[in-house]
Amino acid sequence: MANPFAPPPENSGQPSWSPVDEYLWHSCDILADVLEGQVARRPIVATTARLQHGDRALAVGPGQRMTWRALGSGRYTHTNVVAFGSPGFVVGSLVGSAIGNSARRRQAARDAQPRWVVDGIGEVTLTLQRLHFAHAAGLDLDWRALSSIELAAPDVFQTSFIDTRGSQTTVRVQTPWASLAFALAAITAFPAHPRLLNRGWLPPDFEQRCARVGRPCRPAAHLALRSIGA
């Protein structure tokens, strides 16, 4: 399984503590409170998301939604040209029509290929029960309703689910809270996920680096494994 935290080939110029590290540190602190039953002691997190009874907002931040889909169906309009006049004019009209049809056919074929399409930027709220994305193309992901989850990058949470039309939909939510989203979803509904079992939702040396910079990190990865009996 690919490591989303793998450093680039040249990393000598990287700072010892990055914004990603800061979010990971807070993610571990939040998750530790969740797993130790201490959520009530945390300050109230302001959010516009509607909370179900017994739910609790844990983190809020910026986000971007992307959906794996095609832009078109592969169909295009074929134009038939009937030309009258000199032979040169007729030939030119037919050639121009053929070129236009060919271009539309190629564009339609490209549009029929699935790709990651950005659907919008909004606010992400993580709760005990779900991920809420506030946007016109809104998204409410109940952890227990998800078909699959993955941490595609340190800031990209990927999941698939059955939408309201009964179709399988795959989306990515780019947010600095991606690792927390993955951990919450995995503990709730995917306790045997390889990335949870091998602690791959955190960099392998994260706790050690936290200690080196004087920011001891709570053992959220260990607590997560203990919560699922691993």
DAPE-V833102 format. One record per pair of residues at least 24 apart in sequence whose ideal C-beta (glycine too) atoms are under 7 Angstrom apart, sorted by the first residue. I is the first residue (numbers start at 0). J is the second residue. Records with the same first field share a line. If there is no record, write none. Layout:
I: J  J
//
This chain:
0: 193  194  199
2: 199
3: 150  151  152  153
4: 153  202
15: 212
16: 212
18: 175
19: 153  154
22: 175  176
23: 178  201  205
24: 209  214  216
26: 176  178  179
27: 216  217  219
28: 217
29: 57  58  179
30: 179  182  219  223
31: 217  219  222
33: 127
34: 222  223  226
35: 222
46: 124
47: 122  133
48: 124  131  133
50: 126
51: 128
54: 126  127  128
55: 126  127
56: 124  126
57: 125  126  127
58: 125  176  179
59: 122  123  124
60: 123  174  175  176
61: 122  123  174
62: 121  122  123  132  172  173  174
63: 117  120  173
64: 118  119  132  134  136  138  170  172
65: 115  116  117  118  170  171  173
66: 116  118  168  170
67: 113  115  169
68: 113  116
69: 110  111  112  113
70: 110  116
71: 107  110  111
72: 111
73: 107  108  111
74: 107
75: 103  104  107
76: 103
115: 171
123: 172  174  176
125: 176  179  180  183
130: 172  180
132: 172
138: 170
142: 183  184  187  188
143: 187  188
145: 184  188
148: 181  184  185  189  192
150: 177  178  181  194  200
153: 177  178
156: 180  181
182: 223
186: 223  226  227
190: 227
195: 223
196: 229
//
